[in-house]
Amino acid sequence: MERNGIIILDTFAEAFPVWISRVIVTADTHDLAYAAATEATGFATSKIYCPCEAGIEGIWKDTPDGRPGVSILICAEKKQMRTNVSDRISQCILPAPTASAYDGLPDADDRFYTRMHYFGDGYEERCTIGTRQCWRIPVMEGEYVGEERYGTVKGIAGGNFLVMGRDRHQTLAAAQAGVQAIDPIPGVITSFAGGIVGSGSKVGCRNYRFPMPASTNHLLCPTLKGKVEGSVVPDSVRTIYEVVINGIGEDAIRSAMRAGIEAATAHGGILAIGASNFEGRLGPHRFRLYDLFEEKGSEQ
């Protein structure tokens, strides 16, 4: 199959289940809200070693307090969600100038408390913002106002596609075009720097004296083509970038993968589009690249 004249390899992306919470960050200006959201999603690219996976979902227009807002998604195991959300609100959003945090999944059946009001040291007060039960905490700039109860829902982590090319700069530009097309889609994040992975990994490693949960995906390293058995790097490909997507449900992942691949192939300057999978060792969700476009009923 081809898309915009670029080869789409007959393969699939392998993804795994995760739980997701959405936090709506508001502030007096969009820049301040975005700055707080950026801090709150730091050190959260991959569950391999980060405490969680997180990223900025996008601008949130209908905010509880009517101020500019940015939504973030935090992805983790269910038992770790309260800790991850609490830590990021308390250390990254509460200290940020004029920032507030609100629950972005108010209809979720599974819920937890962050216990943020204890920061008020007994001086905090309950308040209502719209229909939401919040806390008003005295701080140096005046008051922090935010919600304390958050919802979490089942999601999927690890949807992906590979952008393969001969020239690194052109291939990177195509990958960036793919990420830009994904950005407006609700319910998804691309948690890596700029949404792009330059060093994809595989499950496990060699038998070193110390255990490692992941290591370089040697079968997708162009410099190892011809040196390792089973390389899946296509001929003439010298550089590969991966776009990894987490989202609330399969439909969101499919929409993001389809939009990203469409934009990357339309940008040009690349040789092929592939995907990362690990023969079922990572997770049960499979997103076949051909199916993404067969659902639309056309090839180009």
N, C-alpha and C positions, 0 to 999 in steps of 0.2 A: 504494500500500500504506500501511496505517496500523499503528502499534503503540501500544497503550494510548491510542488516540485521537489520536496525533500522526502527522503525515504523514512517511513515509519516501520521500525522493526517489529516483527511478530513476537511480542513478549508482553509481560505484565508487571505492574508494580505490586509489591507485597506490603501490606500494612497490618497494624495490630490495634486491638481495642484500647481505649483510654477513657478517662473521665475528664470532662471539661467544665470549667466555670467561666462566666463572663463578668468582668468588672468594668463598670462605666466610670471613667475618670473625668471629672469636670473641674473647671477653673474659671477665673475671670476672663482669660483670653484663650484662644485655641493654642497658641504657642506654649502657654504654661501648662495646659492640659496634656499636650503632646509630650512635653518634657517630663512630666510626672509619669506618663504611660511608658515612656522609653526607659526610665529608671526601673519601673516595676517589672519590665520584661527582660532585664539583664540576666546574664549567666543562665540562660534557659533555652539553649539551642537543641540539646539532645539529652534524653534520659540516660544515655550511656554513663555520664558522670555528673550532669547537672541535676539539681534537686527536682526540676520539673522542665517541661517545655512550655514556652509562652511567646506571645507575639502580639503586635498591634493589629486588631481586626479592621479598624477604620474609624471614620468620623461617626459620632452618634448624635443625631440631630434632636430627637425628642427626649432630652435629658430630664431627670426628676426635678432639678432646681432651675431649669431654663437657661443654664449657662452653656458655653461651648463645651463639647464633650468628645472623648475618644474612648472607644471600647477595646479592651484587651481580652484575649483568651488565655487561660492557664490550664495546662493539661498535665495530669498526673494520675497515679493510682488513687482510687476513691479514699482509702484510709489516710492518704497523705495530703488530700486536697485542703482540709482546714488549715493545716500548718503552712502550706505554700501560699494560700491566699492571705492568711493573717500576716505572715512575714512580709509579704510584698506591699500590702497596704500600710502596715505599721512603719516599715523602714523606708519606703519609697514614695508613698502617696501622702500620708499624714504630714511628713515634714516639708513637703513641697509647697511653695507659695500659693495660696488661695485654693489649693486642690481639695476635692472631696471624692469619695468612692461610694458607688451604689451597685446594687445587685442587678446584673443584666439578664438573669434568668428567673424572673419572679414567679413563673408558672411551673418551675421544676418541682417534682415530687420529693426529691432528695435534697435536704437542706442542712446547713450547719451554721454555727455562730463563731464569729471571729473574736469576740470578747474585747473589742477595741476600746470600749468605754473605760476600762481599767486604767488607761493612760491618763485619764482625767484625775486620778488620785483622790477621788471623792468629790471633786468639784464639777463633775459632768452632770448634764441634765438631759432627760428625754425630750424629744421634739418630733414634730411631724412635718415632713416635706412632701407636699401633695398628699398622697395617700400612704406614704411610706413612713414606717416607724424608724426614727433615726436617733442619733446622740449628738449633743452639742458639747464639745470639749474645749475648755479655755486653753489657748496657746499664745505664744508671744505676739503673733501678728494680730490676734483678736480671738477668733473661734474657728475650730475645725468642726464641720458638720458632715456626718456620713452615716451610711447604713451599716448594720452589724450582722445581719443574717443574709446568707448567700445560697444560691441553688447550684446544683451540679447535675449534669446529664451525661449519658454515654456518648462517646465520640470515637473517632478513628485518627490514628497517627501514622504517618509514614507513606501516605500517597506520594507518588513522585514521578518525575520523568527526567531523562538524561538528554542533554543537548551536546551533540558530538560534532566536532569540526576539525579542520586542519590548522587554522590560524587561531591563536588564543584570544586575541582581541575581538575578532569577529564573532567567535563562539560565545564569549562572555557578553557581548552586546546583544546577541540573540537571546541568551538566558535572561538578561535584564529586561528585555522586551516581554518575555514570558511572565516574569514576576509583576511587571507593571499592569499586565492584563488581568492578573489574578487579584491585585489589590482591591478593586471595587467590589468583589464578590463577597457577600455576607456569609458569616459562619465558617470562615477559613482563615488560617494564618500560615505564613512561611517564616519559621522561627529562626533560621540561620541568618548570618550577616548579609544584609541586602537581599535576603530570600534565597541565597545561592550557596551551594556547597562545592568547595573546590577539592575536598579530600573525603570522598565517600568511604564508608566503612562496611565491613562484613561482620557477621556474628562470630565471636570467638577469635582465637589466634593460635599461633604455634605453642608447643608445650614448653613455655618459659618457666623459670623457677617461681615467678609470680603470676597470678591469674590476671587476665585482661578480658573484659566482656566483649571487646570489639577491636578490630585492627584494620589497616588499610585494605581496601577492596582490590587486591592484587590482580584479579581477573579483569578489572576495568582500568588498570593503569597503562596508558599507552607506552610508557618507557619499558614496560615488562613484556610487551607483545613479542612473541618469538623466544622469550626466555622462560616463560612459565607454561605449564600444560593447562589447556582449557581456557585460554584468554578469549574474551568475548568482545574485544575491541575491533571494530570493523576496519578493513583496509583503508589506508590513507588518513585515518583519524589520529590526531596528535594531541588533542586536548578534549576533556569531557567535564561538563558542569552538571550538577544535579540540583533540581528544584524539589524540595520536600514540603509536603502540604499536610497540615492537620486540620480536621474539620468536624463539624457537628453533623454526622451522618454521611452515608455513601453518596447521596445526590450532590451534596456540597463538594465533596472531593472530586467527583466526576466532572462537575461544572468547572472547577478550578483547573484540573488537568487539561480538559479540552480547550479552555480559553488560553492557558499558558502555552500549550503546544501550537495552537493556531497562530498566536502572536510570534512565537519563536521561529516557526517555519516561514511565516510571512516576512520576517525581518531579513531572512536570507543569510548567506555567508557560512552556512553549516552543511554537513553531509548527511546526518541522520538524527533521528529521535529514538531513544531507547528507554528502558526503565530498569530499576534495581529490584531483584528478588532473590530469595535465599532458600528456594525449594521447600517452603513451608516452615522453616525453622524460626522465622520472626513472628508471623501472625497469620490469621485465617482469612484476611481480606485480600482479594485479588482484583486488580483493575487492569483488564486487558486493553492495550492501546487501540487495537483495531475496533473494539466495541465502542470506544468513545465516539468514533465518527460514524460507525455503522448505525448507531442510534439516531444520528442526524440524517442518515439515508443518502449520503453522497461521498464521493471520493474526488479529489482534485489532482 
